[in-house]
């Protein structure tokens, strides 16, 4: 197995933390599309959104997603990458999609405990817990639709990585 593994889920789901640990466990390379995009354009997510709007950001996100897709790579996608049907289709066609699912309360708690530096702008202007609830409500079906495997992302990172490794193993190896 040397395909691309795509990590999808809301902000705070652990895509970067778990994706990085998973890549290490598999001996894969790890790429975070938000980080890749920021390094490529030399702007933060907030700056891209301020200059180009969310539509411009989402276009860049699609380009970044396709640019980093490679064998033996774990890709942490932006939380909204699944909004574009093109991206959902691309990920399903070019690798295995893991949806890290966690309740809104856990996501909000994680985001409040460890605010991201240069954190992307709020989508709704509301408190983080309310925003997360709204985002999950509108995106849950899209995450499910994109995913080959849905994993409980609320456990500790090591347990989550073990769950993912278990579902990635071919049935013959179990």
Secondary structure, 3 states (H helix, E strand, C coil): CCCEEEEECCCCCCHHHHHHHHHHHHCCEEEEHHHHHHHHHCCCHHHHHHHHHHHHHHHHHHHHHHHHCCCCEEEECCCCHHHCHHHHHHHHHHEEEEEEECCHHHHHHHHHHCCCCCCCCCCCCCCHHHHHHHHHHHHHHHHHHHCCEEEECCCCHHHHHHHHHHHHCCHHHC
